[in-house]
C-alpha cells in the first residue's frame, strides 16, 4: 500500500525516518516544471518524467524516502507503485499533486 500524503504533511512524512534521504520525485513533463514547481525545503527535488522512470530508475536510491509528485496525483501514484514493485520500501504519493501544493503554498502557480 502506497502512503497518500497531503502537501502540508510532506515534512512530517519525511521526518518519520530521519536517517533516509528525503526526496520529492516530480514526474511531470518539462513544460509542466517550467509552469509550476516546488522549491526544495528540507528535501532534494528530483525531476524525471513518468515515461522515463523505468530507464532512469538507477538515478534513485532504494535507501531514499521518496514522495512522488505530478499534476493531480494519478501519474505519481503509478510511479510510486512502480518503485514499490522494484524494491523501494519508503515511497509515498503526494495526493492532489502540484495542484494541491499550490493551495498549500501560494508561491506555486496553479495551471
C-alpha positions in Angstrom: 0.0 0.0 0.0 1.4 3.4 -1.0 1.1 6.2 1.6 -1.1 9.1 0.4 0.2 12.3 1.9 -1.0 15.9 1.6 1.4 18.6 0.6 1.1 20.1 4.1 2.2 16.7 5.6 5.3 16.1 3.4 7.8 17.3 6.0 6.1 15.1 8.7 6.2 12.1 6.4 9.9 12.6 5.8 10.6 13.1 9.5 9.3 9.6 10.3 12.7 8.3 9.1 15.3 11.0 9.6 18.1 8.6 8.5 16.7 8.3 5.0 17.4 11.0 2.4 14.2 12.9 1.7 13.4 13.2 -2.0 10.4 14.7 -3.8 10.3 13.0 -7.2 8.5 15.2 -9.7 7.3 13.0 -12.6 5.7 15.8 -14.7 6.9 16.8 -18.2 9.5 19.6 -18.6 6.9 22.1 -19.8 4.9 21.5 -16.6 8.0 22.1 -14.5 8.5 25.4 -16.2 4.9 26.3 -15.5 5.0 25.5 -11.8 7.5 23.8 -9.5 8.1 23.4 -5.8 11.1 24.8 -4.0 13.1 22.2 -2.1 12.8 22.9 1.6 14.3 20.1 3.7 14.3 17.7 0.8 16.0 17.1 -2.5 13.9 17.7 -5.7 14.4 15.1 -8.4 12.7 15.5 -11.8 12.2 12.5 -14.0 9.2 12.4 -16.4 7.0 9.4 -15.7 7.7 7.7 -19.0 11.5 7.9 -18.3 11.3 6.3 -14.9 12.0 2.7 -16.0 15.1 3.7 -18.0 16.4 6.1 -15.3 15.5 4.2 -12.1 19.2 3.8 -11.3 19.3 7.5 -10.6 17.2 6.8 -7.5 18.4 5.0 -4.4 16.4 2.5 -2.6 17.6 4.0 0.7 15.9 7.3 0.0 12.5 8.2 1.3 10.7 9.3 -1.9 7.4 11.3 -2.2 6.2 11.3 -5.8 4.5 14.4 -7.3 2.7 15.1 -10.5 -0.2 17.5 -11.5 -3.1 15.9 -9.7 -1.7 12.6 -8.2 -2.5 9.9 -10.8 0.8 9.7 -12.6 2.8 10.0 -9.3 0.6 7.1 -7.8 1.6 4.9 -10.7 5.3 5.8 -10.3 5.1 5.2 -6.6 3.6 1.7 -7.2 6.3 1.0 -9.9 9.0 2.0 -7.4 7.5 -0.2 -4.7 7.4 -3.1 -7.1 11.1 -2.5 -7.8 12.3 -2.7 -4.2 11.8 0.8 -2.9 10.2 0.5 0.5 9.8 4.1 1.6 7.6 5.6 -1.1 4.5 7.9 -1.0 2.2 9.7 -3.3 1.6 13.4 -2.8 -2.2 13.4 -3.0 -3.6 16.1 -5.2 -0.2 16.8 -6.8 1.2 20.2 -7.6 -2.4 21.4 -7.8 -2.9 20.7 -4.1 0.6 22.0 -3.4 -0.4 25.4 -4.9 -3.2 25.7 -2.3 -0.7 24.9 0.5 2.0 27.2 -1.0 0.7 30.3 -2.8 4.1 30.9 -4.4 3.4 27.8 -6.6 1.1 28.8 -9.5 -2.0 26.8 -10.5 -2.2 25.5 -14.1 
